[in-house]
Amino acid sequence: MSSVFNFLETHAWVIQALMIFFVVTIIHFFLNRIFSKLKVKFEERKSFGSLTITKSVQRPLVLLVWMLAATITLKLMVKTYATNLFFDVVQKGCNLFIVVVFAWLFMRVIRGVEYRYLKLPKKKRKVNVTTAQAMSQMARILVAIGAVLIAMPIIGAPISGVLAFSGFSTVAVAFAAKDLLANFFGSMMIYFDRPFEVGEWIKIPAQGIEGTVEFIDWRLTRIRTFDKRALYVPNSIFTTAVLENPSRMTNRRINAIISLRYSDADKLAVIVTDIKNMLVEHKDIDNDQTLMVNFVEFGDSSLNINMYTFTKTTVWAEFYEIRQDVFLKTLDIIKKHGAECAFPTRTVHVPDQVNVK
């Protein structure tokens, strides 16, 4: 027993460490109980914002409690056995780890809020998806920069010296990372000008790019083509390219040429009138837009009628169904009047005095 007491007397930090471990275990238990009750309460009230923050904070906060306990224990041990220099190193390492944990906590909160916001119905969103993602990315960048600035004095790096060095190195970095900077400013233009958003169909004819926007990052944008391939487009392209956004069209256009035989010239006027009336009465044709049906050309072997109108829908599949219905009804009108659609033909006139054997 005397040897045990002598050990405990010379290693008092062991008892203190056990007491700290016991206290932190109790705190950990109660923290988990509190967070569990809060999550149930917020779920019942459908307070999804508070629920998201609670879930995001739980793990970093528990880790921080254990980290503080480990820091205190390590300090007690180092103070007993090590030199002051080693104690200072441990102190700085522990402080640095605490900064990292707090940065992780804020990152999780930002991520959680972004995820929950994007899950809201579109009508409840005050800003669009692209802007929300941009704000989230900028917030995470600011947290990272803040963590670095706080950590620098801890490790003994003066902020003033770093700022002075950054001034001299700005030009070199700009030349070395000009593509990265171009992509970054390209992403800023996307966020501020909003030529497209996540989920929209875009086309860049000069680059042969067409598909649905899936994700916009600070460096590149991911586009899913219609054959389900993923395209990763640097954002710098959007600063100079001519971009088409079919998702923002107000109507889809039907523009077709209908060819009739020359032998049906006497029926041409009434067919044109009936086709126009059919379009005016069609429930899926937008009569507020331009609607024209006119005889426009004497073709080589046909009389050509131009049909020009717009559908109410912009949905691709629905548009094809409507256009098919319009074309079928047009054929019925032509058939009703005893006319036929023309096809390329040639007539050879042979003089009477020429004998063909």
Secondary structure, 3 states (H helix, E strand, C coil): CHHHHHHHHHCHHHHHHHHHHHHHHHHHHHHHHHHHHHHHHHHHHCCHHHHHHHHHHHHHHHHHHHHHHHHHHHHHHHHHHCCHHHHHHHHHHHHHHHHHHHHHHHHHHHHHHHHHHHCCCHHHCCCCHHHHHHHHHHHHHHHHHHHHHHHHHHCCCCHHHHHHHHHHHHHHHHHHCHHHHHHHHHHHHHHHHCCCCCCCEEEEHHHCEEEEEEEECCCEEEEECCCCCEEEEEHHHHHCCCCECHHHCCCEEEEEEEEECHHHHHHHHHHHHHHHHHHHHCCCECCCCCCEEEEEEECCCCEEEEEEEEECCCCHHHHHHHHHHHHHHHHHHHHHCCCCECCCCCCCCCCCCCCCC
